[in-house]
Amino acid sequence: MQITRADFEDPRLAAFLQAHLDDMEPTAPPESRHALDLGGLRAEHVRMWVGVDEEGIVGTAALAAMTDDHEELKSMRTEPRVRGRGVASQMLAHAIDDARERGVVRISLETGSMEFFEPARRFYARAGFVPCDPFGAYRPDPNSTFMTLELSPG
């Protein structure tokens, strides 16, 4: 797998991200769904990467700056056909390394609290993320779980 910065003109990316939004739709009411759409991911304060293999996009990850040293992990998704092969781990490691190199000291995330998101919560916990209070503009929500990771200097 090759990881590169996202090309927002690539129609495969739009389709991949729409599949992510479609996966999220039945999991919670609209006010509790926080995945960014293509327009949101194009924002100047967001850095996004794609993982690509010989068949196309297999993973995405993004970081959205909240402050100079605190960013939010967004749009982590692995193509179903390659789940369990380490794609998410590689994408997350790439995003963390990028953040650390830029002096970011904390990465936080919001994910669902429902059973559907249990594998994601376990994945993030294995990567060192711990539960935290809502951050940024988030407010307490029974459909959300908030986690954070303190980064040590590179």
Disulfide bonds with the S-S distance in Angstrom:
none
